[in-house]
Each structure stands twice: as structure tokens, then as C-alpha cells.
Amino acid sequence: MSELVEYQEGSVVSRPVIDKNVGIVTLFALNQGEGLSEHTVPFDALVYDIEGEVDIKIAGKSNRLAAGDMIIMPSNKPHALRALMKFKMMLVMIKQK
């Protein structure tokens, strides 16, 4: 899975794997210091850390993940992330009816 998305300097790289009405699976690659700004989504989202380390803030609480770790970001809760080193993740969102 790690080989399906590559790092690019100064960019957050994403690659959709599944994009259906019922859910989305996307792979991301971020260089150290790159991140996603605080936002909310109307669905629960599961983050699986493929490689590297990341700090994910959910509703203001910091959560540090390393390779192999997972976390659920609840729907409608503000969250953001910052790569502490080169970092790849799989994001899974299951859309609720």
C-alpha cells in the first residue's frame, strides 16, 4: 500500500483508492512539517498510519500516531494534522445514510 502514493516536496499528495456513494478510501503522503488545516466532516473517519509519525488534533486534543496506529476522528469534530516526519496514511470515511 505504501508504494501507491509518493512524497512530493512542499505538497500534500493524495490518491483515491475507492470513491463510492457509501464511502471513500484515500491514501496520503506528507513530508515532515506538512499538514491539513483544521476542518470538520459530516462522517466518522478512520486514519491508519502506514509509515512515519503524525500529530492529529481532534477537538483541540493532541494525539501522536506512529506506523501501525489507528484513530477515529468523529464526525463534526474539528480536526487537523501535522506530519512530525515523512508520513503516509490511509483515510477511510464511511458515509452514513
C-alpha positions in Angstrom: 0.0 0.0 0.0 2.9 2.4 0.8 4.1 2.3 -2.8 0.8 3.6 -4.2 1.4 7.1 -3.1 4.8 9.0 -3.2 6.1 12.1 -1.4 6.4 15.4 -3.2 8.3 18.3 -1.8 6.0 21.1 -0.5 2.9 19.2 -1.2 0.3 17.0 0.4 -0.2 14.1 -2.0 -3.5 12.2 -2.1 -4.6 9.2 -4.1 -8.2 8.0 -4.1 -8.4 4.2 -3.9 -12.2 3.9 -3.5 -14.7 6.6 -4.1 -18.3 5.3 -3.8 -21.6 6.7 -2.5 -21.2 4.7 0.7 -17.6 5.6 1.5 -14.1 6.8 0.5 -10.6 5.3 0.9 -7.8 7.7 0.2 -4.0 7.4 0.6 -2.0 10.5 1.6 1.8 11.2 1.7 3.1 14.3 3.6 6.6 15.5 4.1 7.8 16.5 7.6 6.0 19.7 8.7 3.3 19.4 6.1 -0.3 19.1 7.3 -4.0 19.6 6.9 -5.6 22.6 8.5 -8.4 22.3 11.0 -11.7 21.3 9.4 -14.8 19.2 10.1 -16.6 16.5 8.0 -20.1 15.1 8.5 -18.8 11.5 8.7 -16.6 9.5 11.1 -13.1 9.0 9.6 -10.6 6.3 10.4 -6.9 7.2 10.0 -4.4 4.3 9.6 -0.7 5.4 9.9 1.2 3.5 7.2 4.6 5.0 7.9 6.1 7.9 9.8 4.7 9.9 12.7 1.9 12.4 12.9 0.2 14.7 15.4 -3.6 14.7 14.9 -5.6 17.2 16.9 -9.2 16.3 17.5 -11.4 18.9 19.2 -8.1 20.5 20.5 -6.7 17.3 21.9 -3.3 16.2 20.5 -2.9 12.5 19.5 0.5 11.2 18.3 0.5 8.3 16.0 3.3 6.0 14.7 3.3 3.4 12.0 0.6 0.8 12.6 -1.5 3.1 14.8 -5.1 4.0 14.0 -7.5 6.6 15.3 -11.1 7.6 14.6 -11.9 11.2 14.0 -15.6 11.7 15.0 -18.0 13.4 12.6 -18.5 17.1 13.1 -15.5 17.5 15.5 -12.8 19.9 14.3 -9.5 18.1 13.5 -6.2 18.8 11.9 -2.9 17.0 11.4 0.8 17.8 11.0 3.5 15.3 9.9 6.2 15.0 12.5 8.4 13.2 9.9 7.6 11.9 6.5 4.2 10.3 6.9 1.8 8.2 4.9 -1.8 7.4 5.9 -4.9 5.7 4.7 -8.1 7.6 5.4 -11.4 5.7 5.4 -14.7 7.5 5.6 -18.0 5.6 5.7 -20.9 7.8 4.7 -23.9 7.5 6.9 -27.4 7.5 5.4 
